[in-house]
Amino acid sequence: MEIHPIAYISSPFKKKFGIPRQAGLVQNTLSKICFCQPYNNADALRYIDEYDRLWLIWQFSENLVDKSNWLPLVRPPRLGGDKRAGVFATRAPYRPNNLCLSCVELVNCDTSDIESPFLIVRGADLLDATPIYDIKPYMPFSDAFDVEHGGFKDNHPDVFLEIIFSDELQDKARKIYNGCINNQKSPYYDLISLYSFENLIGAILECLECDPRPAYHEDKNRQYGFDFACFDIKFIVKNKSLQVVDVLEASD
């Protein structure tokens, strides 16, 4: 089967590090889906705004795997990075066909320009410029199940960090944000303009609360960098607290 992208997503996640491990974990995240020719037809989106959520079928485009060298066992972060599980029993990014499925909230469908329609979605866990191969509506009556077993995640619940983000650094972030908003030539303007400053900071805090570090990292003195839209966030983790130590303007 030969498939082609129907769209690409504009996302605040410019690098793989820091992307939420699942869709919907960071509800403040907004992304824009722009369609490729010949799929940039407003008719293809008729009635889509009647749905609250959508399924995105997309590609792990930065994780291209030689199918002849695919691995049947992977190391899920949820298991600490030292235990193996079957690739089809996980949502690991390294898969034979590099395909993924994410459920996102539909915020807006704009078809005012019939040749350049776009969607705004919330909660996507996609790297910026990721190709999307299909979009399907989420159907609550058939897609939602009350299940008893959720695999190894049942015994490894999410752990959220306390975030220390000083007023001084938030003021620094606001100046960077304002600089992007006031400069329509900024490569971040189109995406940043979807957010208020408060919502943008809220999205960053949600990402950091999920602890973007690899599960096996325990070095308390190590500084990490996390890119989000126009920001390069520097942070350290001690015990269950994450401290933002600097906020820089991200490189293009």
FENHUQUI-V591021 format. One record per residue. N is the residue number from 0. SS is DSSP state (A for helix, B for strand, O for the rest). PHI is phi in radians with two decimals (NA if undefined). PSI is psi in radians with two decimals (* if undefined). Layout:
N;SS;PHI;PSI  N;SS;PHI;PSI
This chain:
0;O;NA;2.29  1;O;-1.84;2.19  2;O;-2.15;2.70  3;O;-2.31;2.59  4;O;-1.09;2.44  5;O;-1.70;-0.34  6;B;-2.81;2.93  7;B;-2.28;2.63  8;B;-1.83;2.43  9;B;-1.75;1.95  10;O;-2.18;2.68  11;O;-1.28;-0.15  12;O;-1.58;1.81  13;O;-1.56;-0.31  14;O;-2.35;2.78  15;O;-1.14;-0.61  16;O;-1.14;2.22  17;O;1.77;-0.19  18;O;-1.20;2.34  19;O;-0.95;2.56  20;O;-1.24;-0.33  21;O;-2.52;2.70  22;O;-1.14;2.57  23;O;1.54;-0.18  24;O;-1.24;-0.53  25;O;-2.03;1.66  26;O;-1.32;-0.31  27;O;-1.44;-0.12  28;O;-1.33;2.20  29;B;-1.97;2.44  30;B;-2.41;2.76  31;B;-2.07;2.27  32;B;-1.86;2.07  33;B;-1.97;2.41  34;B;-1.64;2.58  35;O;-1.56;2.78  36;O;-1.24;2.50  37;O;-1.60;0.32  38;O;-1.55;-0.01  39;O;-1.46;1.00  40;O;-2.05;2.10  41;A;-1.03;-0.50  42;A;-1.08;-0.51  43;A;-1.19;-0.25  44;A;-1.89;0.14  45;O;-1.04;2.22  46;O;1.31;0.03  47;A;-1.15;-0.46  48;A;-1.26;-0.03  49;A;-1.48;-0.05  50;O;-1.87;2.54  51;O;-1.46;-0.56  52;B;-2.38;2.73  53;B;-2.31;2.64  54;B;-1.67;2.28  55;B;-1.89;2.25  56;B;-1.87;2.04  57;B;-2.45;3.09  58;B;-2.01;2.41  59;O;-1.27;1.37  60;O;-1.19;-0.35  61;O;-1.64;0.01  62;O;-2.10;0.80  63;O;-1.13;2.24  64;O;-2.08;2.34  65;O;-1.18;2.02  66;A;-1.00;-0.47  67;A;-1.29;-0.25  68;A;-2.03;0.37  69;O;-1.17;2.66  70;O;-1.91;2.25  71;O;-1.30;-0.36  72;B;-2.06;2.44  73;B;-2.30;2.97  74;O;-1.99;1.61  75;O;-1.13;2.39  76;A;-0.98;-0.56  77;A;-1.06;-0.46  78;A;-1.69;0.27  79;O;1.50;0.03  80;O;1.40;0.05  81;O;-2.10;0.02  82;O;-2.09;2.56  83;O;-1.82;2.56  84;B;-2.42;2.77  85;B;-1.12;2.40  86;A;-0.99;-0.59  87;A;-1.44;-0.05  88;A;-1.77;0.17  89;O;-2.35;3.06  90;O;-1.95;0.55  91;O;-1.03;2.54  92;O;-1.29;-0.34  93;O;-1.61;1.77  94;O;-2.35;2.81  95;O;-0.96;-0.69  96;O;-1.95;0.06  97;O;0.98;0.52  98;B;-1.76;2.61  99;B;-2.43;2.77  100;B;-2.23;2.19  101;B;-2.29;2.43  102;B;-1.78;2.14  103;B;-2.20;2.79  104;B;-1.54;2.31  105;B;-1.47;2.08  106;B;-1.65;-0.73  107;B;-2.76;2.51  108;B;-2.10;2.05  109;B;-1.93;1.94  110;O;-2.06;0.40  111;O;-1.10;-0.57  112;O;-1.80;1.85  113;O;-1.13;-0.30  114;O;-1.73;-0.11  115;O;-2.42;0.99  116;O;-1.22;2.70  117;B;-2.62;2.83  118;B;-2.06;2.51  119;B;-1.91;2.20  120;B;-2.20;2.74  121;B;-2.06;2.44  122;O;1.50;0.26  123;O;-1.26;2.56  124;O;-1.99;0.74  125;O;-1.92;2.45  126;O;-1.15;2.56  127;O;-0.97;2.42  128;O;1.26;0.30  129;O;-1.19;2.35  130;B;-1.33;2.41  131;B;-1.95;2.29  132;B;-1.78;-0.36  133;B;-2.86;2.72  134;B;-2.33;2.25  135;B;-2.31;2.56  136;B;-1.24;2.51  137;O;-1.41;2.20  138;O;-1.91;1.86  139;A;-1.00;-0.62  140;A;-1.23;-0.39  141;A;-2.09;-0.35  142;A;-1.71;-0.19  143;O;-1.88;2.24  144;O;-2.28;2.50  145;O;-1.63;1.74  146;O;-1.89;2.76  147;O;-1.64;-0.61  148;O;-2.06;2.31  149;O;-2.10;0.52  150;A;1.21;-2.72  151;A;-1.17;-0.25  152;A;-1.13;-0.44  153;A;-1.03;-0.62  154;A;-1.72;0.04  155;O;-2.36;1.25  156;O;-1.16;2.82  157;O;-1.11;2.45  158;O;-2.06;2.15  159;O;-1.85;2.51  160;O;-1.65;2.63  161;B;-1.37;2.33  162;B;-1.85;2.25  163;B;-1.91;1.91  164;O;-2.34;1.74  165;O;-1.13;2.71  166;A;-1.07;-0.62  167;A;-1.08;-0.76  168;A;-1.27;-0.56  169;A;-1.18;-0.61  170;A;-1.13;-0.67  171;A;-1.13;-0.70  172;A;-1.12;-0.67  173;A;-1.10;-0.67  174;A;-1.12;-0.70  175;A;-1.14;-0.77  176;A;-1.03;-0.85  177;A;-1.08;-0.64  178;A;-1.09;-0.68  179;A;-1.25;-0.74  180;A;-1.12;-0.60  181;O;-1.54;0.04  182;O;-2.22;1.66  183;O;-1.19;-0.19  184;O;-1.56;-0.08  185;O;-1.10;2.40  186;O;-1.12;-0.23  187;O;-1.75;-0.09  188;A;-1.02;-0.83  189;A;-1.02;-0.71  190;A;-1.38;-0.79  191;A;-1.07;-0.56  192;O;-1.17;-0.20  193;O;-1.31;-0.32  194;O;-1.94;2.57  195;O;-1.42;2.85  196;A;-1.08;-0.70  197;A;-1.10;-0.73  198;A;-1.19;-0.61  199;A;-1.15;-0.78  200;A;-1.13;-0.67  201;A;-1.04;-0.70  202;A;-1.16;-0.72  203;A;-1.08;-0.78  204;A;-1.11;-0.68  205;A;-1.10;-0.72  206;A;-1.10;-0.74  207;A;-1.22;-0.63  208;A;-1.03;-0.55  209;O;-1.31;-0.09  210;O;1.09;1.53  211;O;-1.28;-0.11  212;O;-1.16;2.67  213;O;-0.99;2.51  214;O;-1.07;-0.43  215;O;-1.60;0.02  216;O;-1.47;2.15  217;O;-2.23;0.18  218;O;-1.24;1.88  219;O;-1.28;-0.26  220;O;-1.80;0.05  221;O;-1.42;2.36  222;O;-1.72;2.38  223;B;-2.01;2.74  224;B;-2.07;2.37  225;B;-2.29;2.04  226;B;-1.60;2.29  227;B;-2.51;1.91  228;O;0.93;-2.08  229;O;-1.55;0.11  230;B;-1.92;2.53  231;B;-2.05;1.83  232;B;-1.66;2.20  233;B;-1.80;2.36  234;B;-2.62;2.81  235;B;-2.26;2.75  236;B;-2.18;2.24  237;B;-2.29;2.15  238;O;0.99;-2.10  239;O;-1.90;0.37  240;B;-2.04;2.40  241;B;-1.96;2.18  242;B;-1.93;2.15  243;B;-1.32;2.13  244;B;-1.83;-0.30  245;B;-2.86;2.69  246;B;-2.28;2.08  247;B;-2.09;2.80  248;B;-1.37;2.24  249;O;-1.18;2.57  250;O;-1.32;2.69  251;O;-1.16;*
